[in-house]
Amino acid sequence: MHTYNHRFSAPTAPKPLAIVTALDESHVQGTVVCAKSNGIQIRIRSGGHDCEGLSYVSDVPFVVLDMFHFGSVDVDIESGTAWAESGATLGDVYYHISEKSGVHGFPAGVCPTVGAGGHFSGGGYGNLMRKYGLSVDNIIDAKLVAVNGNILDRKSMGEDLFWAIRGGGGASFGVILAWKIKLVYVTPKVTVFKVMRNLEDGAKGLVYKWQLIATKLHDDLFIRVMHDVVDGTQKAKNKTIKVTFIGLFLGKSDQMLSLVNESFPELGLKQSDCIEMPWINSTLYWFNYPIGTPIKALLDVPKEPLSYSFKTMSDYVKRPIRKSALKSMWKLMIKSESVRMEWNPYGGKMHEISPSETPFPHRAGNLFLIEY
């Protein structure tokens, strides 16, 4: 299994007594009952993007229950719903929705190899969250193996437990077998763009202005800001910050240009920067696949051990970061060379949903989320 933080694959890291790759619901039930009766902890793995080792490391005797084979996605366009098993990747979910409809999607992350089980149970944010909220805001049922081995749905588990697993970490309460999700409407064509600026090109002013307007833009428009350390223009040894504004708009480019140039003319967005495509293709674009990549690429999962290691963390920003502080942040990034940031704007639906609606409380009052 892949480890994104290599500290947890070191010889000194705790190892499981066994890895159970369940092929059937009864295998999950048996694992839960057996582990409970023997005082063994279960770590549940559904995707592999766990940088903290919570799904495959423990300080007490444990087994890993790998949900990899629970990867089916059953889409019912007539009811506007789908059942996604917890081992399905987000790419699986997006691909199978697109097989049935060109005007349906689902609000979740931009990385197609993330597993639905962990992503949904942690909240699930992505570039549709200003329009439709998080993944958990669009989940209407679930199948869960409880501590006694029984399989429960929303009705039999009760509303308190159903509330808890949608953002409170599903593995804290049982083993999620599948989620029932409510599909959302997307326009037949969406518009995407990327605009890149270095510090020397006035990026600081653009980033500061973005903080003031990103949450107030039309709900159909999402503009993420990415900060990367790159080589400078003078000498290879000099480093600078490249800032990328990447956008998704549920609609045509002319309408989006009008909205952006009215609120954010400093960005200098042009028609030539904008690309119209079906929503399903935009999921590839946002993951940096070349334009024209077949959508079956969404089904690809890494087969070889990862050669790189990374760790992520996040902050929620309630007041605009001053220009002087931006300069200090970027200076620190350049010094380390190994840090990047992604800023994700709030507003829209994220400010309409109560913090107590789900266990994911970061709603109104936040301007944006920083992922490091």
N, C-alpha and C positions, 0 to 999 in steps of 0.2 A: 504494500500500500504506500501511497505517496506521502511524504512528510515535507510540508512547506517550511518548517522550522527545523533545521538539521540537528539542533540541540537534542531533540527528542528521539532521534534515530542513532545517537551516539551509543557505543557499547555500555556506557555507564547508566543510560536511561532505563527506567523500569520497563520490564517486558511482560506481556500478558501470559497467563497460564495457557491460553488457547485463543485462536481466532476462529470464530464461528461465522461461516458464510452461509447465511440462511437462504434456502431455496423455496421455502413454503412458510405460511403463517404458523404452522404447528412447530416449526423449528424455532421460531422466535418465542412462542409460548413455552416450549420446553427449556430453552436457555434461561428465560426469566425465572421459571419455577426452580430449576436446578441451582442456579446461582443464589437465589434467595435461601433455599434450604441448606446450602453449604457456606453461607456467609461470605460469598464472593461478589465483589462489585462488578457491574457491567458498564463498559464504555461502549457507546453506540456511535458507529461511524456510518455516515450516509453519503459523504461527498469527498472530502479530502482537503478542504481549504482551511482547516483548523490550525492556525498558527500558534495556539496556546497549548496544544496537546491534550485538550480536554476530552477528545473522543478516542484517544489511544494510549494514554499514560495515566497512571494512578500511583499513589504512595502505599496503597494496600493491595492485597491479592486481587487480581481482576482478570476478566476476559474481555476481548473485543468482539462485539456483535456487528459484523459488517453487512450493511443493507444494500450492497452493490447490486445484487440480483433483483431487488425490488425496484425495477426501473420503468414500469409501464406507465403510459399516459393515455387515458381513455377520454376522448373529447366528445361531448354531446352539444352540437351547435344549436339544436332545436331548443334546448333548455338554457343555453348559454353558460354551461358549466363543464368541468372536467374533473376526473379523479387522477391525481398524480401521486404515484408511490414515492416513498421517502428517498429511495435510491436513485430516482430520476434526476438528471441534471437539469439546470435551467434551460440549456440548449435543447434537451429532449422536450421539455414543456413547450417552448416556443415553436419548435419544428412541427410537433404534432398538432398544435393549434392551427398553424399555417396550412397544414394538409387539408383541413376542413373549411377554412375561411380566410379570406384576404382582408377582412375588416374586424377581426377580433385579435386581441392580444392579452397579455397579463402583466401587471406591474411587479417587476422583480429586478434582480441585479443585472449588471451589464457583462458579467463574466459567465459564459455558457457552461463552464465545467464545474460550477458550484452545485452542490447537491441540494435538492429541494427540502429534504428533511431538516437539515440544520438551518438553512437560509430562512425558511418560513417560520420556524419556531423561535428565531431570534428577532423577527420583525420583517426583514426583507425590504430594503430600500433600493430604489433604482430610478431611472430617468423618467418614469411615468408618475412619480409620487406626488408632484404638484397637481396633477390632473385627477389621479385616482387613489392617492394614498399609498400605503405600504402593502406588501403581499398580505400581511395578516388582516388588513382592512377589507380584504376581498376573499377571505376563507370562510366557508359556510358550514363545513362539517369535517370530521376527521375519524380515522380508525386508529385505535390505540390499544396496545397490549398492556394491561394494568399489572401491578405487582403480584397479583394472585394468578396471572396467566389468562384472565378473561379478556376477550376482545370487546371493546366498547366503541360506540359512536357518540355523536353529540348528545343525543337524547339520553342514552344510558349512562354516560359519564357525568352528565349534569353541566349546567352553565358555568359553575365556578371553575371546574377543571378545564372546560373548553376555553374559558377566558385565559387561564394560566398558560396553556401550551402555545397560545398565539402571541409570542413575544417574550415569554418567561423561560424559554428553553424547554423544548419538549422532553428531552432526556431526563429532566429533573422529576418527571411525573410518570414516565412509562416509555414504551417504545412506539413511536409513531409509525404505523404501516403505510398510511396514505392520507392525503389531504384532498378535500373537495373544494375546488376553487371556482370563483365566479369570474367569468371572462369579461373583459371590458372592450368597448368599441374603440377602434382606431380608424383613421381615415384611409381610404384606398391608397393614397400616396402621402408620405410624410416628407419633411424636409430636414436635412442634416447639414452641418457645416463645421469646419475647423478653421480658426483664425489664430495664428501664432505670432507672438511678439517677445522679443528679448528685453532685458532691462534697458538696453541702449535705445530701444524703440518706444519708450514710454510705457512699459508694462505696469510700472508702479501706479500711475494715474488710472489706468484702465482697471486694475484689480480693485483699487479703492472705490471707483465709481460703480463697479459691479456689485460691491457689497450694499450699495445704497438702493439699487434698482432690481436686483435679481429676484427678490421675493415678491415684487410688485408687478412683475410682468404678467401677461396673459397666462392663464392656467395651462394652456396648450403648449407653452414654450418653456423648455428647461435648458439652461446654459450652465454647464459644469466648467470650473476653472482648474486646470492641472499645472503644477509647478515642478519643473525638472531642472537638474543641474546639467549643463551642456558646455562644450568647448566654446570659448569666446572667439571673437572675430580677429583679434590682434595676434596672439600667439597661442599655440596649442596648450601651453601650460596654464593659461589664464582661463578661469571658469566663469560662467555667468548663469543666469536663470532664464529658461525659456518658459513662457506662460502660454498655455493653449486653452482657448475658449472653444469648447465643443458643444454644439447645440442640437436639440431635437425639437421639431415643431410638428404638431398634428394638423397638417394642412399644407397648402401650396406655398411656394417660395415667395411669391409677390406679397402675399399677406404677411408672411413672417418678416420680410424685409421692412415693410411699413412699420410693424410693431417695434422691431429692434432699432431702426434708425430714428424713431420718434423718442424712445426712452434711453438709447445707448448709442448716440451717433458717433461718439469717440471711438467706438470699435472699428468703424470704417468698413462694415460688412457690405459686400458687393454681391450682385447677382451671380457673378462667376464663382463665388465661394460656396454657393448653395447647390445642393444636389437633391433632387426628388427621387424617391424610391418607395417600394412597399415597406411597411413597418418591419416585416420579417427580415428584410435585407439590412435595415438599419441596426438590427441587433448584431450583425456581423461587422458593420461599419464601426460601431462603438467599441468593438473588441479589437479594432485595428486590422481586421482582415482587408485585403485589397478589394476594391470595388469589382464586382463580377464574380466573386467567390460563390460557388454553389452553396445553397442553404443547407445541404447535407453536412457541411462542415460543422454545423451546430451539434451534430451527434458525435463528433470526435472527442475522445478523452485521451489524456497522456498514457502511453503504454510503457514507457521507460521511466526509471527513477529520475527525479528532478535533479538537474545539475546545479540549481541555484537555491538559495534559501532566503526567505523574507518573513517579516513580522509586521503586523498592522495594529494601529490603535486609532482612537478617534477623540475628537473634542466637539462640543456644540457651542457655537458663537452667538451671543446675544446682542453685542454692540459692535459696530464696525471697527476693524483693527486699524489703528492710526498708520499713516504712511511711514513714520519713523520706526514703528514696530515691524512693519512689513520689511523694511530694509534690514533690520536686525535678524528677522527670521531667515531671510534669504542668505544673509552673510553666514549664518550658522549652517544652512544647507550646503553652501559652497564649501565650507570648511570640512564637512563630513563626507560629501560627495555621494553618499549612499542613501540619502533621504529624498523622498518625493511626496508631494501633497496633492490631494484631490478635494476640491471644495464643491459641495452639493447644495444648491439653494433650496430653501424652504418656501413658505407661502402656499397659496392655493389650498388644496385639500388638507395639507399637513397642518394648517392653522385652523381648520374647521372642526377637526376631530378632537374630542376631549382627551386629556392625558390619561384619564382613567378608563377609557373605552377598551384598551388592551394593556398588557403589561409594558408596552413600549411607550414611555411617558414623554419623549422628547418631541413636543408638538409646538403649539403657539408660544411665541416668545423667543424662538430660535430663528436667527437669520440664515444660518447654514451649518452644515456638518463638515468638519475637516477629517479626512482620512489620511493618516500618515503611512 
